[in-house]
Each structure stands twice: as C-alpha cells, then as structure tokens.
Amino acid sequence: MLQSPRLAILQSLNEMDKVQMDEVLDYIKKLLNHPEKTEDHKVFKKEAMKEIRKALRQGQ
C-alpha cells in the first residue's frame, strides 16, 4: 500500500535522533530566512550593478 507524503514524512521524523532533527530544523530555518539576502549577496549584487553600468556607458 502506498503511503501519503505526509505519513512518510511523519514516519521518517519518528525514526530520527535528536542530532538529525536539529539538522533538519536548521536546514528549514535557512530556507525560510532567505539566505540570498545575506550581506555577501548584497555586496555581490552591488558590484554586478556597477559592472553593468560601466559596460552600458562604454557601449554608448
């Protein structure tokens, strides 16, 4: 008999130890906190925009 995705998730969570559960929770928290908004991402985006502006000015 096929299990529903919800039931399969619940069963796998029941089989985890505390360390595994903590790792899963940390992973979910990272996904929910939008890691792409980190300071490194902002700096990278700013530098990329500078390069795009420079390239556009040179193309004129």
C-alpha positions in Angstrom: 0.0 0.0 0.0 1.3 3.4 -1.0 1.8 5.9 1.8 0.8 9.5 1.6 3.7 12.0 1.6 2.6 13.4 5.0 2.6 9.9 6.6 6.0 9.1 5.0 7.4 12.4 6.4 6.0 11.7 9.9 7.4 8.2 9.9 10.9 9.4 8.9 10.8 12.1 11.6 9.9 9.5 14.2 13.0 7.5 13.1 15.4 10.4 13.5 17.6 11.0 16.6 17.9 14.5 18.2 21.0 15.4 16.1 19.3 14.6 12.9 16.2 16.5 13.9 18.3 19.5 14.8 20.0 19.4 11.4 16.6 19.2 9.6 15.3 22.1 11.6 18.4 24.2 10.8 18.0 23.5 7.1 14.4 24.5 7.2 15.2 27.7 9.1 17.9 28.6 6.5 15.4 28.1 3.7 12.8 30.3 5.5 15.2 33.1 6.3 16.0 33.7 2.6 19.8 33.3 2.7 20.1 35.0 -0.7 19.6 38.3 1.3 22.9 37.9 3.1 25.4 40.7 3.2 27.6 38.8 0.7 24.7 38.6 -1.7 24.1 42.4 -1.4 27.8 43.2 -2.0 27.9 40.9 -5.0 24.7 42.4 -6.4 26.1 46.0 -5.9 29.4 45.1 -7.7 27.4 43.4 -10.5 25.3 46.5 -11.0 28.5 48.7 -11.1 29.9 46.4 -13.9 26.6 46.6 -15.8 26.5 50.4 -15.7 30.2 50.6 -16.7 29.5 48.2 -19.7 26.5 50.3 -20.7 28.4 53.5 -20.6 31.2 52.1 -22.7 28.7 50.9 -25.3 27.3 54.4 -25.9 
